[in-house]
Structures are given as structure tokens and as C-alpha cells.
């Protein structure tokens, strides 16, 4: 490996992958790529706008109930129906645009890597790693591009949620007083501070529980790749050489089972935590908003509106942790795509068993 290649590997994985795959947003495909990306980001903005309007409607509904204004219920039902229609339309368009971007990006990157493979076919033919190149082009490129679009889209959504609902929650919270150490203290936007603390504690807990998932995912994907290589070798071998093939496959599948169990344990801990955390998140904001409600700082509608805004803000703040499994999956596949392309560009065959990707750990919520 040259000094330049050593320095390149020191760059963060997203930058290295963007250097290879970012060409889709340049050259002949740039207008198509930029249009799809712009539409996708705009549709996410539309979703946030609908969520803000739904938050306002929720406050109006509970204020209506508090006033027992039955005559206004029909109008609120019409608003609710319009919101449901808007959410449904936005979700359908968003999915269609996202999948279009994923498919076209995957096609562009597949053509680039497959072209390098076909150009170097004679150089790598007969090497141990050559038998699995087709599978890696088909599967790793698919995962790397699909997950990248999903992660970027969810990060953009979390950013908008943080900005919009952070400001909204600050306004809704008011400034209730708290009796602390014998003195009455007013805390402006106290629900925002509670949301930050809540996200920090829950995010760190989930990070600690989910951290083993990254290496567990890498080990499982490496074991799966090794098993696929063995199957391809058996398929391409002569009938006489296939005798005892099952005996060679059994320990490889046993390796898959071990890595599967390890991944299951990591996922189980994180899943159990998320289940309890999800229930807590629906109740805690209401309990946290009661001081302002009891003091008359916020109405019943404001209490429910604040609770929903609290949930949205907490979800945005914990994005790094909730996306951990997806980041791990993307990181492992992206690393293998980069290794494959580098090997083909150098006229070499990639390793028969892809090495696990370096741990791609999201930073804990700050």
C-alpha cells in the first residue's frame, strides 16, 4: 500500500465513500441527482410543516375540550381530515422520490465498479477473491447507497425537527416558578431544558447498550461473505471435488450462527431499552408539563401541544443513537465497496473474505 493510500484511509469513512460515489452529483447525471435530492429535501420540509400544523391542531382540540365548545368540533374534524390527507400524500411522494434516488445512484455506482471489474477481469481471474466480486457488487453497493440515502434523509429531518420544535417548545413552555432551596425560581423555556437532559440521559444509556452492535454486525457480515464464497467455490468446482462439500460448509454456517447470536444479543438489549423508552417518551412530557398547567401558565391545549413538541425534539436529539444499527450496516458495506474498487483499480483481486469494517460509532448525544 502506498503512502497516499495510507493517508486516504485515515479520512473518515463518509468522506472516502463520497469521493468514490459522489460523482453521481457531477457530470451527466448531476441535474437528475440534484433534482431528486432537492425534491426529497423539500418533501421532508413539507412533513415538518404538516407536523407543526398538527401540533397546533392538537392544542386547539384540547382547548376546545377544556371550554366544552362542541360547536367547534366539526371544523376541527375537517382540519384533521385535511392533515391526514396531507401526511398521506407527502409520505407517498417521499417514498417514490427516495426510491428513485436510491435506484439511480446504485445504478451509477454499479456501472462504475462493474466497469472496473470487467476492465480488469483477466488480471483478477483465478484469484481466490474473484469468485465473490459479482455478489459484492450486487449486494454491498445496494446496501451502501440505500442506507446512505436513508441516513442522510433522517438526519435532515432530525435537524429540521430540532430547529422548528425547539423554538416551538420554548414558546409553549412559558416561565413557571419552582420552589428551589426556599426560593421561587422562574425558568424560561424549562421544557426545552428538560428535553435536552432527557435526550442526554436516554441517549447515553442507549449508546452504552447498543455499542457492541457495531462490531457484532461487522462480524456477522464477514461470516456471511465467507459462507457465500465457499458456496461459489463449490458451485464452480468439478463434481469429484464436491465430495465432502457439506462437511466444509457446516463449520462456516456454525460461524454464521455464532455471529448471529452475538448480533441478536446486542440487538435484544437495544430493542428492550427502546421499547421501555418509547413508552416513557409518551408519558414523561405530560408529567413534565404539569407544573406550568397547575400554575395556569399553559392551558390544557398548551400542555398537550408541548408534550407532542417535546417528543419531536427528543427524537431529533437522539438521532445518533437511534440510527446506530443503520450506521453499522452502512459502514460495513461502504468499507467493502471501497476496498473492492481500490483492489480493482490496482489490478488486484479483493480478499476472499472481506475484512470487517472499522467501527463506525455515532457520537453520543451532547
Secondary structure per residue as TSV (DSSP state, phi and psi in degrees):
chain	resnum	aa	ss	phi	psi
A	1	X	-	360.0	131.9
A	2	X	-	-77.5	168.2
A	3	X	H	-64.2	-36.6
A	4	X	H	-62.6	-42.8
A	5	X	H	-66.3	-37.4
A	6	X	H	-61.8	-44.3
A	7	X	H	-65.4	-36.8
A	8	X	H	-63.1	-37.8
A	9	X	H	-71.1	-14.9
A	10	X	T	-78.4	-16.4
A	11	X	S	-69.1	149.9
A	12	X	-	-57.2	147.2
A	13	X	H	-55.5	-44.8
A	14	X	H	-56.7	-37.7
A	15	X	H	-69.5	-40.5
A	16	X	H	-65.9	-39.6
A	17	X	H	-69.3	-39.2
A	18	X	H	-63.2	-33.9
A	19	X	H	-64.1	-35.5
A	20	X	H	-82.1	-48.2
A	21	X	H	-97.9	-9.6
A	22	X	G	-72.0	-8.7
A	23	X	G	-64.0	-15.0
A	24	X	G	-61.2	-29.3
A	25	X	G	-90.9	14.7
A	26	X	S	-132.5	171.1
A	27	X	G	67.4	-152.1
A	28	X	G	-62.0	-26.9
A	29	X	G	-92.9	1.9
A	30	X	H	-64.6	-39.9
A	31	X	H	-68.3	-39.5
A	32	X	H	-63.4	-45.1
A	33	X	H	-65.1	-44.3
A	34	X	H	-66.8	-37.5
A	35	X	H	-63.7	-48.4
A	36	X	H	-62.8	-41.0
A	37	X	H	-65.0	-44.2
A	38	X	H	-62.7	-42.6
A	39	X	H	-64.1	-41.4
A	40	X	H	-63.2	-45.2
A	41	X	H	-65.3	-36.9
A	42	X	H	-67.2	-39.0
A	43	X	H	-66.4	-34.0
A	44	X	H	-65.6	-40.4
A	45	X	H	-60.9	-38.1
A	46	X	H	-64.3	-37.4
A	47	X	H	-63.3	-40.9
A	48	X	H	-65.4	-41.2
A	49	X	H	-61.5	-42.3
A	50	X	H	-64.3	-37.2
A	51	X	H	-66.2	-38.2
A	52	X	H	-65.0	-42.3
A	53	X	H	-66.3	-36.6
A	54	X	H	-65.2	-38.4
A	55	X	H	-62.1	-42.7
A	56	X	H	-64.5	-42.2
A	57	X	H	-62.2	-39.4
A	58	X	H	-62.2	-42.0
A	59	X	H	-63.4	-42.3
A	60	X	H	-62.7	-38.7
A	61	X	H	-63.6	-46.1
A	62	X	H	-74.0	-29.3
A	63	X	H	-65.5	-38.1
A	64	X	H	-61.2	-44.0
A	65	X	H	-65.8	-38.3
A	66	X	H	-64.1	-35.3
A	67	X	H	-87.5	-8.1
A	68	X	T	55.9	40.4
A	69	X	-	-88.4	76.5
A	70	X	G	-61.8	-27.8
A	71	X	G	-67.5	-20.2
A	72	X	G	-91.5	-4.0
A	73	X	H	-65.8	-39.4
A	74	X	H	-61.4	-42.1
A	75	X	H	-64.7	-39.1
A	76	X	H	-67.8	-33.7
A	77	X	H	-65.3	-37.2
A	78	X	H	-66.2	-40.6
A	79	X	H	-62.0	-42.9
A	80	X	H	-61.8	-42.3
A	81	X	H	-63.1	-40.1
A	82	X	H	-65.1	-38.2
A	83	X	H	-65.6	-42.5
A	84	X	H	-60.9	-43.2
A	85	X	H	-62.4	-41.6
A	86	X	H	-63.9	-43.1
A	87	X	H	-62.8	-42.1
A	88	X	H	-64.6	-44.4
A	89	X	H	-64.1	-44.8
A	90	X	H	-62.3	-42.6
A	91	X	H	-64.1	-42.0
A	92	X	H	-64.7	-45.0
A	93	X	H	-66.9	-39.1
A	94	X	H	-63.3	-45.4
A	95	X	H	-62.5	-43.5
A	96	X	H	-62.2	-44.7
A	97	X	H	-68.5	-41.2
A	98	X	H	-62.6	-44.7
A	99	X	H	-67.8	-33.3
A	100	X	H	-64.5	-42.9
A	101	X	H	-65.3	-42.7
A	102	X	H	-61.1	-45.8
A	103	X	H	-65.9	-44.7
A	104	X	H	-69.2	-38.1
A	105	X	H	-66.7	-42.6
A	106	X	H	-61.0	-42.9
A	107	X	H	-61.6	-41.7
A	108	X	H	-64.4	-46.1
A	109	X	H	-70.2	-36.1
A	110	X	H	-61.5	-42.9
A	111	X	H	-63.3	-36.9
A	112	X	H	-69.3	-48.0
A	113	X	H	-71.6	-42.6
A	114	X	H	-64.3	-34.4
A	115	X	H	-63.6	-41.3
A	116	X	H	-64.8	-36.1
A	117	X	H	-65.5	-48.9
A	118	X	H	-66.2	-33.7
A	119	X	H	-67.9	-30.9
A	120	X	T	-106.3	16.1
A	121	X	H	-56.1	-43.0
A	122	X	H	-67.5	-34.2
A	123	X	H	-70.0	-34.4
A	124	X	H	-98.6	-10.7
A	125	X	T	-60.9	133.6
A	126	X	T	93.0	-12.7
A	127	X	S	-75.9	158.2
A	128	X	G	-63.0	-35.9
A	129	X	G	-83.5	-8.4
A	130	X	G	-69.0	-27.8
A	131	X	G	-66.6	-22.4
A	132	X	G	-103.2	5.6
A	133	X	H	-63.3	-41.8
A	134	X	H	-60.9	-42.4
A	135	X	H	-66.2	-37.5
A	136	X	H	-69.8	-35.9
A	137	X	H	-65.3	-42.3
A	138	X	H	-70.8	-45.4
A	139	X	H	-92.2	-49.0
A	140	X	H	-66.9	-38.8
A	141	X	H	-66.4	-39.2
A	142	X	H	-59.3	-50.5
A	143	X	H	-64.7	-44.5
A	144	X	H	-61.7	-42.5
A	145	X	H	-77.1	-43.1
A	146	X	H	-63.2	-46.9
A	147	X	H	-68.4	-34.2
A	148	X	H	-62.3	-43.6
A	149	X	H	-64.8	-42.6
A	150	X	H	-62.1	-44.9
A	151	X	H	-67.6	-43.9
A	152	X	H	-63.9	-40.1
A	153	X	H	-64.7	-43.8
A	154	X	H	-69.8	-32.9
A	155	X	H	-67.1	-40.9
A	156	X	H	-62.7	-41.6
A	157	X	H	-62.9	-44.3
A	158	X	H	-63.1	-37.1
A	159	X	H	-64.5	-44.6
A	160	X	H	-65.4	-40.7
A	161	X	H	-60.4	-42.4
A	162	X	H	-61.9	-44.2
A	163	X	H	-71.0	-49.8
A	164	X	H	-72.5	-52.3
A	165	X	H	-78.4	-20.5
A	166	X	H	-63.6	-46.8
A	167	X	H	-66.7	-38.9
A	168	X	H	-64.6	-43.9
A	169	X	H	-66.0	-34.8
A	170	X	H	-61.0	-42.6
A	171	X	H	-68.2	-41.2
A	172	X	H	-69.4	-34.8
A	173	X	H	-60.7	-35.5
A	174	X	-	70.8	-158.4
A	175	X	-	-135.8	69.6
A	176	X	-	-69.4	158.2
A	177	X	E	-98.3	146.8
A	178	X	E	-127.2	137.7
A	179	X	E	-86.8	103.0
A	180	X	E	-123.8	120.6
A	181	X	T	53.0	43.0
A	182	X	T	79.6	5.1
A	183	X	E	-127.2	148.0
A	184	X	E	-87.2	121.1
A	185	X	E	-119.5	128.5
A	186	X	E	-96.5	131.2
A	187	X	-	-118.3	108.9
A	188	X	T	-70.3	134.5
A	189	X	T	59.4	38.3
A	190	X	H	-62.2	-27.5
A	191	X	H	-67.2	-31.1
A	192	X	H	-66.7	-43.7
A	193	X	H	-64.8	-38.5
A	194	X	H	-64.5	-39.5
A	195	X	H	-64.3	-39.7
A	196	X	H	-64.0	-44.6
A	197	X	H	-65.6	-43.0
A	198	X	H	-61.4	-45.5
A	199	X	H	-66.1	-36.8
A	200	X	H	-64.8	-49.2
A	201	X	H	-65.2	-48.4
A	202	X	H	-68.2	-34.7
A	203	X	H	-68.0	-42.3
A	204	X	H	-65.2	-41.9
A	205	X	H	-61.1	-45.2
A	206	X	H	-67.6	-35.3
A	207	X	H	-63.0	-44.9
A	208	X	H	-64.2	-42.4
A	209	X	H	-71.5	-33.9
A	210	X	H	-94.9	-6.2
A	211	X	T	-58.8	-40.0
A	212	X	H	-64.3	-12.1
A	213	X	H	-66.8	-31.6
A	214	X	H	-64.2	-57.1
A	215	X	H	-65.0	-30.6
A	216	X	H	-64.7	-39.3
A	217	X	H	-66.7	-41.5
A	218	X	H	-60.2	-46.3
A	219	X	H	-64.0	-38.3
A	220	X	H	-67.7	-44.0
A	221	X	H	-64.4	-35.9
A	222	X	H	-66.1	-40.7
A	223	X	H	-66.1	-39.2
A	224	X	H	-63.7	-41.5
A	225	X	H	-64.9	-40.3
A	226	X	H	-63.6	-38.9
A	227	X	H	-66.3	-40.7
A	228	X	H	-64.6	-39.3
A	229	X	H	-60.4	-43.5
A	230	X	H	-63.2	-39.6
A	231	X	H	-63.8	-42.1
A	232	X	H	-64.0	-41.3
A	233	X	H	-62.2	-40.7
A	234	X	H	-66.0	-39.4
A	235	X	H	-62.9	-40.0
A	236	X	H	-87.6	-6.7
A	237	X	S	-81.1	163.5
A	238	X	-	-72.9	153.4
A	239	X	G	-51.3	-39.5
A	240	X	G	-66.0	-27.1
A	241	X	G	-85.0	-8.6
A	242	X	G	-83.2	-6.7
A	243	X	T	-64.0	129.4
A	244	X	T	81.3	13.5
A	245	X	H	-63.1	-37.8
A	246	X	H	-63.9	-36.2
A	247	X	H	-63.5	-32.9
A	248	X	H	-77.9	-28.5
A	249	X	H	-78.8	-31.3
A	250	X	H	-58.0	-49.3
A	251	X	H	-64.1	-30.3
A	252	X	H	-68.0	-40.8
A	253	X	H	-70.0	-32.0
A	254	X	H	-62.2	-36.1
A	255	X	H	-63.9	-39.8
A	256	X	H	-60.8	-43.9
A	257	X	H	-61.4	-40.6
A	258	X	H	-65.2	-45.3
A	259	X	H	-69.1	-33.2
A	260	X	H	-61.3	-47.2
A	261	X	H	-62.9	-40.6
A	262	X	H	-62.8	-42.2
A	263	X	H	-66.5	-38.4
A	264	X	H	-62.6	-41.6
A	265	X	H	-62.6	-42.8
A	266	X	H	-66.0	-44.1
A	267	X	H	-66.5	-36.0
A	268	X	H	-64.1	-43.1
A	269	X	H	-62.6	-44.5
A	270	X	H	-69.1	-38.4
A	271	X	H	-66.0	-42.0
A	272	X	H	-62.2	-42.0
A	273	X	H	-63.9	-45.1
A	274	X	H	-62.7	-34.8
A	275	X	H	-63.7	-47.3
A	276	X	H	-67.6	-39.1
A	277	X	H	-64.4	-36.7
A	278	X	H	-64.2	-40.3
A	279	X	H	-67.3	-40.2
A	280	X	H	-64.5	-38.3
A	281	X	H	-65.2	-28.2
A	282	X	H	-78.1	-21.9
A	283	X	H	-105.1	-40.0
A	284	X	H	-56.2	-43.0
A	285	X	H	-60.6	-34.7
A	286	X	H	-67.3	-45.7
A	287	X	H	-62.6	-39.3
A	288	X	H	-68.2	-27.9
A	289	X	H	-86.5	-6.0
A	290	X	H	-63.3	-36.8
A	291	X	H	-55.8	-43.6
A	292	X	H	-66.5	-35.6
A	293	X	H	-69.8	-44.9
A	294	X	H	-66.0	-29.4
A	295	X	T	-86.6	-1.2
A	296	X	T	78.4	12.0
A	297	X	S	-73.4	-35.3
A	298	X	S	-126.9	152.5
A	299	X	-	-85.0	177.1
A	300	X	H	-61.9	-40.3
A	301	X	H	-63.0	-41.1
A	302	X	H	-65.6	-34.3
A	303	X	H	-62.4	-47.7
A	304	X	H	-70.4	-35.9
A	305	X	H	-64.3	-42.0
A	306	X	H	-66.2	-36.9
A	307	X	H	-63.6	-41.3
A	308	X	H	-70.1	-37.2
A	309	X	H	-66.6	-37.1
A	310	X	H	-59.5	-44.9
A	311	X	H	-62.0	-42.7
A	312	X	H	-64.7	-41.5
A	313	X	H	-67.2	-42.5
A	314	X	H	-63.3	-39.2
A	315	X	H	-62.9	-39.5
A	316	X	H	-67.0	-40.4
A	317	X	H	-69.9	-28.2
A	318	X	T	-96.6	15.0
A	319	X	H	-55.1	-43.2
A	320	X	H	-58.1	-35.7
A	321	X	H	-81.2	-43.8
A	322	X	H	-67.8	-19.7
A	323	X	T	-95.2	7.6
A	324	X	H	-58.5	-45.9
A	325	X	H	-63.6	-41.0
A	326	X	H	-68.4	-37.7
A	327	X	H	-63.6	-41.2
A	328	X	H	-62.5	-43.6
A	329	X	H	-64.2	-46.2
A	330	X	H	-63.3	-44.2
A	331	X	H	-60.0	-42.6
A	332	X	H	-64.7	-43.5
A	333	X	H	-71.8	-40.7
A	334	X	H	-62.6	-39.6
A	335	X	H	-62.9	-39.4
A	336	X	H	-71.4	-35.0
A	337	X	H	-63.2	-43.8
A	338	X	H	-63.1	-43.1
A	339	X	H	-64.8	-40.0
A	340	X	H	-63.3	-47.8
A	341	X	H	-64.8	-39.6
A	342	X	H	-63.5	-41.4
A	343	X	H	-66.3	-42.2
A	344	X	H	-67.2	-38.5
A	345	X	H	-64.9	-29.1
A	346	X	T	-88.9	-0.2
A	347	X	T	74.5	27.3
A	348	X	-	-115.8	164.0
A	349	X	-	-91.3	139.7
A	350	X	-	-67.8	164.9
A	351	X	-	-60.4	144.4
A	352	X	S	-61.9	-39.8
A	353	X	S	-112.7	110.7
A	354	X	-	-59.0	135.3
A	355	X	-	-73.8	147.0
A	356	X	-	-60.2	146.6
A	357	X	-	-71.4	152.5
A	358	X	-	-58.3	150.8
A	359	X	-	-61.0	124.8
A	360	X	-	-107.9	86.6
A	361	X	-	-96.2	127.5
A	362	X	-	-67.8	148.7
A	363	X	-	-74.6	146.9
A	364	X	-	-67.1	158.7
A	365	X	-	-64.2	130.1
A	366	X	-	-94.6	360.0
